[in-house]
Amino acid sequence: MEMEPKGMNPEPSKLHQPGPQPEPAHDDASTKDDRPLLKSDSNRISSSESIEELEKKFAAYVRYDVYGTMGRGELPLAEKVLLGIALVTLLPIRVVLAMNILLLYYAICRICTLFSAPNRDEEEEQEDFAHMGGWRRTVIVRCGRFLSRAMLFVFGFYWIKETYRIVEQPQDKPFTQNEGKDQSGEPERPGAIISNHVSYLDILYHMSSSFPSFVAKRSVAKLPLVGLISKCLGCVYVQRESKSSDFKGVAGVVTERVKEAHQNRSAPMMMLFPEGTTTNGDFLLPFKTGAFLAGAPVLPVILRYPYQRFSPAWDSISGVRHVILLLCQFINYIEVKRLPVYYPSQEEKDDPKLYANNVRRLMAREGDLVMSDIGLAEKRVYHAALNGNNSLPSVLHQKDD
């Protein structure tokens, strides 16, 4: 029912071909090559623009799989037959198994947190169980990692290809004998894991791998089942649409968590997606600096989802449609490339924007990703255009750093 993937998302090559590229000195520096230049002012659209023109502007969010734009493309007869069979057989089985795993882990978290008060920060509206110690925390972490991998297996990710990349030190950043070591002579622990963001499945993989803390919408904390699990993960909650000084508070919490993870090996590590939104997996958006303000080392991880029929990337498709089509695909693939811990120079510690940009260039080069300077605002504009809405509130065009 499922064939081997034809390499890494073969269709995007018709639009562009990732390859070696010069490294710009700053985030906003452009690179002169044969790829389309993606400018942040691409949120200006007109009703006369064709789908092809929109796809060129918003290439980082375009789907190239069999299901087409927004997962609503015309399917060949063979695909309709496979989808119909999966809808009545594979889908219900996977839904039942996934719900059982979720309920089981919720029960484990509920039992382990009984009679335990969460770590609270009333001012920042944060609370978590990630700082809870002893056997309770051990059970939560070990069961969380195992059941996250079991969930991925249920979703069709039967095996995960992981590679560990050794990167040569740049000539302009010499490696000294004491760099990357603490006073005890042991390698410094990274304060955060930095990953590109392709799908909500990224979270399941990182939970199964290292069980870190994430940044999540504040509404997640109130969701049934998932809310308690997110608190056990130690999520930092944010209100994305807030126009108040909330960002400063969240940035401060994230920075403290990164420093704590760097200095204390028993503290949960932060998992951050500095792009701020998901792409189709072929691009790398500008990095926000929140993960780099602490000046602590980071561990870059690159995720790719090869596909034959349906792309697991959550780019320009609704959540419900994405879950249904994902569960109807018998085999899904994920490839992980882990880079060495990145130890910032003193100059990078003093300039978080430079630090973020250098890590981004490294990940783009090692992951063969195209760097684009569009972001969440442009993604919303593109989605609105696909839905036939060209008049958008100005708040959607604002970019958050």
Beta strands, then each sheet from edge to edge (+ up, - down):
strand 1: 119-121
strand 2: 126-128
strand 3: 161-164
strand 4: 192-195
strand 5: 215-217
strand 6: 236-238
strand 7: 270-272
strand 8: 283-284
strand 9: 298-304
strand 10: 335-338
strand 11: 370-371
sheet 1: 1+ 2-
sheet 2: 3+ 10+ 9- 4- 7-
sheet 3: 5+ 6+
sheet 4: 8+ 11+
end
